[in-house]
Amino acid sequence: MGQSCVRDTCERGSRENTEFTVSSLEQGKNYDPAPVAAPDGSIDVTVKRDAQGRRQGFGRIKEQGYEFEGNFVDDVKEGHGTLWWADGRTYQGQFENGKFHGRAIMVWADGRQYEGEYNLGRKHGQGVFLWPDGRRYDGAWFDGRRHGKGTYTNAKKETRTGIWENDRPVQWDPATPGDASQMPTVRSIHQQK
């Protein structure tokens, strides 16, 4: 028998039931519960549940370590929503089957920011990543890494466009006036050190 997960706790590495439900559920009726705190600190602030107790539609929950406001389908994050983590990260965008999927903005507490596409929880497609020191990557992503055509701007505002493989530049386009003269050395990931 496979791993039994409760809601999205498996992505946090836990199989423990962190859900607390009101025992007076009327069979077959949706309801808007008052905020209810569980022993583990999770709170359903506003959410409708179906007869089986699964979250459905728009709602807001607080769990240990994060807060979510958005849509649920069969107790899973689906459609548009916003996640706030206790460490200061924020994700605002699309979800599919509980994972980041579609257009979104992710902001980290240290000032890093990604705006672009996600596929099943990873940066994938076109996106822009910004660092607090002014660096910027605008281009293609594959499975969470810079991969394909992209434009990199360093902290000195020097810009180069080229091809990336596995999160590293492998080929720069020919230099034009104003391009960076001291960009990182390009080396194929297939070359040995």
C-alpha positions in Angstrom: 0.0 0.0 0.0 1.3 3.5 -0.9 2.0 6.4 1.4 -1.1 7.9 2.9 -0.9 11.7 2.9 -3.2 14.1 4.6 -3.8 17.2 2.5 -0.4 18.6 1.5 1.6 17.4 4.5 3.6 14.9 2.4 5.4 17.8 0.7 6.6 18.8 4.2 7.7 15.3 4.9 5.0 14.3 7.4 2.3 11.7 7.3 0.7 12.9 10.5 -2.8 14.2 10.3 -2.6 17.9 10.9 -6.2 18.5 10.2 -8.8 19.4 12.8 -12.4 19.4 11.8 -15.6 20.3 13.6 -17.3 17.1 14.7 -20.8 18.5 14.2 -20.6 18.3 10.4 -24.1 17.9 9.0 -24.0 15.2 6.3 -24.3 16.6 2.8 -24.3 20.3 3.8 -21.6 22.9 3.2 -20.8 25.3 5.9 -18.6 28.3 6.8 -16.9 27.3 10.0 -15.7 29.8 12.6 -12.0 29.9 12.9 -11.0 26.6 14.7 -7.6 26.0 16.1 -6.1 22.5 16.3 -3.5 21.3 18.8 -0.9 21.6 16.1 -1.7 25.2 15.4 -3.5 24.8 12.1 -6.6 26.9 11.6 -9.4 26.9 9.0 -10.3 30.6 8.9 -12.9 30.5 6.2 -13.5 27.4 4.0 -16.4 25.4 2.9 -16.4 21.6 3.2 -18.3 19.0 1.4 -20.1 16.0 3.0 -16.8 14.1 3.2 -15.1 17.0 5.0 -13.0 18.1 2.0 -12.3 21.7 1.4 -14.1 23.1 -1.6 -14.1 26.5 -3.3 -12.5 29.7 -2.0 -11.1 29.8 1.5 -8.3 30.8 3.8 -6.3 28.4 6.0 -3.5 28.8 8.5 -1.2 25.8 9.0 2.0 25.4 10.9 4.6 27.4 8.9 2.3 28.9 6.3 -1.0 30.5 5.4 -3.0 30.0 2.2 -5.8 31.9 0.6 -7.3 30.6 -2.6 -9.3 27.9 -4.3 -9.7 24.3 -3.2 -11.0 21.3 -5.2 -11.4 18.1 -3.2 -9.2 19.4 -0.4 -6.3 20.4 -2.8 -5.1 23.8 -3.8 -6.4 24.4 -7.4 -6.6 27.6 -9.5 -5.5 31.0 -8.2 -4.1 31.4 -4.7 -1.6 33.1 -2.4 0.8 31.3 0.0 2.6 33.2 2.8 5.4 31.3 4.7 6.6 32.1 8.2 10.1 32.7 6.8 8.8 35.6 4.7 8.4 34.0 1.3 5.3 34.7 -0.7 3.8 32.9 -3.8 1.0 34.4 -5.7 -0.3 32.6 -8.7 -1.7 29.4 -10.1 -1.9 26.0 -8.6 -2.7 22.6 -10.1 -3.2 19.5 -8.0 -1.6 21.4 -5.0 1.6 22.4 -6.9 2.7 25.7 -8.3 1.6 25.5 -11.9 1.1 28.4 -14.4 1.9 32.1 -14.1 3.1 33.3 -10.7 5.2 35.7 -8.7 7.5 34.2 -5.9 9.2 36.6 -3.5 11.8 35.6 -1.0 12.4 37.4 2.3 16.0 38.4 1.2 14.6 40.3 -1.8 15.0 37.7 -4.6 12.0 37.5 -6.9 10.8 35.3 -9.7 8.0 36.2 -12.1 7.1 33.7 -14.7 5.8 30.2 -15.4 5.8 27.2 -13.2 5.2 23.6 -14.2 4.3 21.1 -11.4 6.2 23.0 -8.7 9.3 24.1 -10.7 10.2 27.2 -12.7 9.5 26.1 -16.3 8.9 28.2 -19.4 9.6 31.9 -19.6 10.5 33.9 -16.5 12.4 36.7 -14.9 14.5 36.2 -11.8 15.8 39.3 -9.9 18.4 39.4 -7.2 18.6 42.2 -4.5 22.0 43.4 -5.8 20.5 44.2 -9.2 21.4 41.1 -11.1 18.7 39.8 -13.5 18.0 36.8 -15.7 15.2 37.1 -18.3 14.7 34.0 -20.4 13.9 30.3 -20.6 13.6 27.9 -17.7 13.5 24.1 -17.7 12.7 21.9 -14.6 13.7 24.7 -12.2 16.9 25.8 -13.9 17.9 28.4 -16.5 17.9 26.5 -19.7 17.6 27.9 -23.3 17.9 31.5 -24.5 18.2 34.1 -21.9 19.5 37.6 -21.1 21.7 38.1 -18.0 22.4 41.5 -16.4 25.0 41.7 -13.7 25.0 44.1 -10.7 26.9 46.7 -12.8 24.0 46.7 -15.3 26.1 45.0 -18.0 24.0 42.8 -20.2 24.7 39.7 -22.3 22.3 37.4 -24.2 23.1 33.8 -24.8 22.3 30.1 -24.4 22.0 28.5 -20.9 22.2 24.7 -20.1 21.5 23.3 -16.7 21.6 26.7 -15.0 25.0 27.8 -16.6 25.7 30.0 -19.6 27.3 27.9 -22.5 27.3 30.4 -25.3 27.0 34.2 -25.5 25.7 36.0 -28.6 28.3 38.2 -30.4 29.2 41.2 -28.3 27.8 44.6 -29.3 28.8 48.0 -28.0 27.7 48.4 -24.4 27.8 44.7 -23.7 29.6 43.4 -20.6 33.3 42.9 -21.0 33.8 41.0 -17.8 30.9 38.5 -17.9 31.4 35.0 -16.5 33.5 32.7 -18.6 31.3 30.4 -20.7 32.1 26.7 -20.5 30.0 23.8 -21.6 28.7 21.6 -18.8 30.1 18.7 -20.9 33.7 19.9 -20.6 35.7 18.4 -17.8 37.4 20.7 -15.2 
